[in-house]
Every structure is written in structure tokens, then in C-alpha cells.
Amino acid sequence: MGVVVLGLSHHTSPVEMRERFAIAEGALPEALEQLNAKEGIDEAVILSTCNRVELYVASSLSVRKTGDLLEQFLLDYHGSEGSIQNTVYTIGEPQSIEHLFKVAAGLDSMVLGETEILGQLKRAYQLAHKQKQTGSRLNKAFQRAFNVAKQLRSHTQIQRGSISVGSVAVELAEKIFDSLHDRQVMVLGAGETSERTARALLSRGAKSILVSNRSYDRAEHLASELGGTAIHFEDWDSHFDRVDIVISSTAAPHYVLDSAKLNHLMPLRQNRPLLLIDIAVPRDIAPEVNFLENVFIYNIDDLQAIADSYLKQRQEEVARCETVIREKAAGLLPDARPPSFSEQSQWALGNG
């Protein structure tokens, strides 16, 4: 029985495709049950974030048959027809284990070395484990992945520079505005990424934060922590006249902001420049908004441009990390030999 991964990510597909196959957090328990009920699938974990949708399974089938089964599962689950073979990737051992380790360490992320993905991966695994959808094969793989990610962060410089979607979003804001001082920020959706982005904006001098969320209690809690102001979700547009930057990351199944609504709101702001950063998948802001005067919109894929600027300075660290990952992944294979890297390395890592 081997570990197989089927997925699509920012490397292989645009945000339009990723949002089409994303699985909402509340739907994951049912999706896991449906996936693990497939003949030949013995264990399963589903990871669905703004940058990737990945199915990790332990299967008694061949890699090709498992990949076909997983592709059909995604199509059936979302009520889609046709083929997505040119969009998804299917990986078998040992590359599947190495891929899991890279994802956990942030080596496969849009922002190289970012930390949010490790927490997302842990929650995906914990949910599957709690539902008894994992067994010895995936348990060992995921637990080792978490350990290796911790080692790499402790013993390499892979996190040097901008390391999160939030901090990259801030750098983008600073390219639009000369300074973030005295800029009013509105956060739509009080999730983890929104919180980190808001903290990063405040640390760069943003004037204050308005927080709006469908759960007003959550908005109040986050606003209190940030020294900002909570507003009811149905009233956020009434505060739009004083906003310079909007960070949107709700779980809405439809656009929260479109050109018709903005055409009404912009005159209230005297048409001052407005920066919209849409880090939600599915997207919160309609793409045609970008054609409005004095409105600048960037979605999650647009953040890649800034992230790429950090790639060159980290190449040496990436090579070192990948060497460790290959050694550690090989240790999980049935016929694995004891890894030699720890004996030869000049920068000691734990046995993990």
C-alpha cells in the first residue's frame, strides 16, 4: 500500500480553476467520508487552501488507477464533467512523500518558506485523524512531515525575507501608496490570514483597522486585539468613504464586491485611490472591478510576483532543504536504509 497525492495548485492552475474545485471547511468531513469509501482507498486526508487542493491517500491500487479514481472523485464531488488531467498532478512514492514534506516546510508555497501552510496541513490531518480516516501509513507520513518542517525552519534560512501572504500583501500596498501612515484599512473576513495581514499593516504604520465579519463576535474579538473597530457585516459599505485599503478574505460563495457596488461607493470617497487585495478562494471581488478608475485590485495569484523576488536569495537554502527531505522521505519507505545525511551534514538536524 502506497501513498498517492493528486492535486492542483498555484503552480499548475489559475485561481479560477482552484476556486472551482475548492472544498469548504465545513464540507470537509463529508468529503473525507465519501473519498475513503471508494474501493481501493484505505486512508485519506484532504487539504484545501487558497493556493491548493490536494488529496493524500494510502491506496492498494496502482498510482495510475488511484489517480484516475481521485480525479473522478473531484469531478463528481463538484458536479463537473470532462477531464482535468492537464490541470492536476498525480504523484506516487517516493515523490509523494517528498511532496508532502515540501508542502509542510513551505517549499511548495507561493511565498517560499511561509508558515501558514503548516498550520493548514496540521488541521487537515487532525480532522482526518479524528474521523478515523487515517491509518499507520498516513499517520507516519504526516507526523514525520511536521517534524521535518520544524527542523528545516530551525536550522536553515528558508524563512529569510517575506514569508507570508500577509507580509507580501503589505509590500504590495507600499508599492501603491508611498507610505501606509494615516491609511485606513478595512478587513472583510476575520480569518487567520486576514488577522496576520492586518497585523502586518499595523506594523508598517497603518492608521487603524476596521474589521467586518459575518460573525460580529469574531469581528469584535479581532478588532479588540488589533486596537481597531468592529462593524456589522451588513453595514461595512457605510464606512467605505474613509477606507484606503481593503483586505478581503471571506468564505462567501459569491462576489462580495462588484463593479456596480463600487460605482456607487467610489463617489463617497471622492474617487481617492483604492487598493483591493482579494486573498479569498473563491474570490470575493469581481475581476471587472480592475477596470474602474483609481481602483487597484490584486488577487492571490498576483501576490506571486512579489514572492518570486525572494526566490533567488533562497536557492541555496532550498537545495539544502531538499537534500534533507529526500533523506527523511526515504526513511519512510518499506525498504528504506538508515539515512546517512545526519552523519555527513555540517549543520546538524535532529533525528525527527
N, C-alpha and C positions, 0 to 999 in steps of 0.2 A: 504494500500500500504506500503510495507516494503522495507528496504534497504538490498540488497544481494551483496555479494562480491564473485567473482570467480577469482582465480589467481594461479600463480606458482611463487616460489621464491627460493632463495638460500637455504632455509630450506627444500624444497621439491624436487628440481630438480637441476641437474648439469648445468654448463654453456652451454653445448651442447644443452640441451633442451630449456633453456631460450632464447638463440640466435635464435632458430628455430621459436619461437613464438613472438619474439620482434616486435614491431611496430615502424618504423622510425618516427622521429618527424614530418617530412614533410607529412607523410601519416596519421597522427592522425585526422585531420579534416574530411577526407573522411571516415575513420574508425568509427568515432563517429556518423556520419550521418547514416551509414549502421546499426550500432548497435541500435540506437534509433528508427530506422524504424521497428524493429522487434515487432510483435504483443505481447503486454503484457509488453513491456519495455517503461516506461514513462519518465525516466531521466537516464542520463549516464555520467560517467567520466572514461577515460582510462588512467592508469598510466603505463608507460613502461620505465624502467631504466635498468641498467646493472644487477641489482640484483632481479628484479621482473617485472612481467607483471600482472596487476590486473584490472579487470573490476568492477566498482562500479555502481550499477543500483538501481533505485526505480522501483519496479515491482508489478503488481497486481496479479501475478501468485504465486503459492506455491514456497517454496525455492527449492524443488527438480526440478520442471518444469523449474524454472528460471535457475538453474544450468545447466540443460541439454541444454537449449537454448543457454546459454553463451558458453558452451563447443563447441557446434556445430558451433557457430559463429567464434570462434578462428580457428577451423579446416577448415572451409570454406574460411575464410579470407586468410589463408596461403596455401590453396590448399592441405591440408593434409587429410589423410584418417585414419580410425581406431578410437581408443578411447584413451583419455588421463586422464581418471577418476582416475587412480592411481598416477597421477602426479599433478593434480590440486586440490585445496581445494575450497569448496563452503560453505559459511558462511551466516546464516540469523540472524535476530535480536534476542537478543540484542548483540550477539557476533560480528556481522558485524560492528556495531558502535564502539565497544571496539577495534576491529582490526584496524579500520581507525585511531582512536586516538593513538594507539600504533605505527602505521606506522609514523604518523606525529611527534611523540615525539622521534623517533629513537629507540624505544624499540624493534622493529622487524627487525632492520637493522643488516647487517653483523658485523659492528662495532657499538656496543651498544652505543646509545646516539649521534650518528653522526648527523651533521646538514644539510648535503646536501639534504637529503630526504625531508625535509620540503619545501625547495625551489622547488624541483621537483614536489612535490604534489601540491603546490600552482599554478605552471604553468599549470599542468594538469587540475586543477579545473577552472582556469581562461580561458583556451581555451574552455572548455565545456560550461562555463557560457556565454562567448562571442558569441558562436554559438547557444545560447538558447537551449542547450541540457540538462540543469538542471532546476529544479523547487524548490518548497519550501522544499521538503524532503531532497534532497542532499545539497541544499544551507545551510540549518540549520546545517546539519551534518558536512560539511566541514568547515564552519566558526567556529563552536564550536571546531572542532579538532585543528584548527590553534591556537585558544585561549588557549586551554588546553596545547598544546605543549609549548607555550610561558611561561605559568605558571610553568610547570614542570622544564623547564630549569632555571627559575629564582629562584626556591625555593628548588631544590634538587641538589645533587652532581652527577647526572646521566652522566654528561659530563666529569667527572674526568678521567684523563689518555688520551690515544689516542682516538680521537673522529672523525676521518675522514679517508676515503680511502687513501687520500694523505699522511697523517702522518703515517699510517700503512705501506704504501709503502716505506717511508723513513726508518722506523725501519728495514724493510726487507733488504734494501740496506746496512744498517750499519752492518747487520749480514754477508753480503758477503764481504764487504770491511772493513778494520779496521777503516778507517776514510773516510768521504766524502770530506775532504780537498783536493784540487787540482784535484778532479774528474770532468770530463767533462760530462755534461748531454745534451741529445737531447730529445726534446719533439715533438712527432708526433701527431698533432691534438691539436688545441688551444682552446679546450672547457673549461668549468668551472672546471671539475675535474683535467684536465691537469694543469690548472693555479694554483690551490691550491697545487697540488703535487710539481710543480716547485718552488713555494714559500717556501714550507716546506724543499725542498732540499737545497735551498739557505740559509735558516736559520740554517741549520746544517753544513754549510761550503762548499758546492759545489762550484767549481771554477767559472763556468759560464754556461749559458744556451743557447743552440741552439734551435730555435723554427721553426718548419716547419708545414705549414698548406696549404690545397688546396686553401684557400683564402689568398693570400700573404698579403693583407692589415691587416687581422686579426693577422697574424703571426708578422707583423711589430708592431702592437699595443701592443701585449703581450710582445714581446721582449723589446720594449721600456720601459714598466712598470717594467720589471724584470732586466733591465740593461744587456740584452743578445743580441743575434744576430739573425735576421730573415734570413731564407734561403728558396728558392723556393722549393716547394714540389717535383718537378721532379729532383731536384739536391741534395736532402738530403743525398743520399748514397755516394756522392763525399766527404762528410765531415766525413765519418764514421771512418776514420783512427785514429781520435783523441777522439773518444767517449768511455766512460766507462759505462754509464747507459742510457738506452732508456726507456722513459715512453711513451707508445703508446695508444692513445685513439681517433682514427679517426672514421668516420662514413662509412668507406669503406665496401662494400658488400662482399668483398673477402679479402684474406690474403694480407697484405702489405709486409710482410717479411716471406720468407720460407727458407728451408734448402739450396736450390740451390743458392739463392741470397746470403745467409750468407757464404756459402762455397767460394764464390768469394770475399766477403768483409773481412773475417777474416784475410787472409794473409796481407792485407793492414794495419792491426792493430798489426801485428807481434804476432797474437794469444794471446794478453793480455786478461785476464778475462773480460767477457762482461755480464752485468746484463740487462735482458729484463723484464720489468714489463708491462704486457698487461692488461689494465683496460677497454678495449673496449668489447662491446657485440653488434654485432657479433665480435669474436676475430680478432685481427689484425695480430697475429703471429701464424704460423702453429705449432701445438704441437710437431712435429718431430724435431723441432729446438733444443729441450731439449737434444737430443742425440749427439749434436755436442760438441767437446772438448772445454773446457773453456767457454762454454755458459750456462748461468743460466736463465731460463725463469719461470715466475710466472704469472698466470692469476688471474682474480678477485676472483675465489674461493680459491686460495692458500692464499689469504690475511686473510682468516677466521682463520687460525692457530694462527696468531698474535693477532687477535681480541679476540679470546677466552681467552687469558691470562688476559684480563681485566674483564672478566665476574664475577669472584668470588668476587672481591672487590666491585662490584656494586650491589650485590644481595639484600642487604638491601634497597638500593635506588629503585631498580626495584619493590620490594614489595610495597613500599610507593606509587610509581607512579601508579601501577596497581590498588591500592585501590581508588585513585583519579579518574582514568579512569572509573572504574565501576560506581562510583557515578555520574560522569558527563554524561556518556553514558545513564544511566538510566533516567536522566533528559530529554532526547530527545524522550523517548518512549511515545506513546499516553496516557498510564495510569500511567505515572510517578508520584511519590510522590516527594515533595520537598527534595532535598538531605540533609543528616544530617552531612556529613563529615566536612563541613566548621565550624560547631558549635563545633564539638568534637576535631578537629585537634589542635595539639600544634604548628604546623608550618602552619600559615595561608596562604591560597591561595585566589586569587581574585575570584569573582563570575562568571567571564567568561561565 
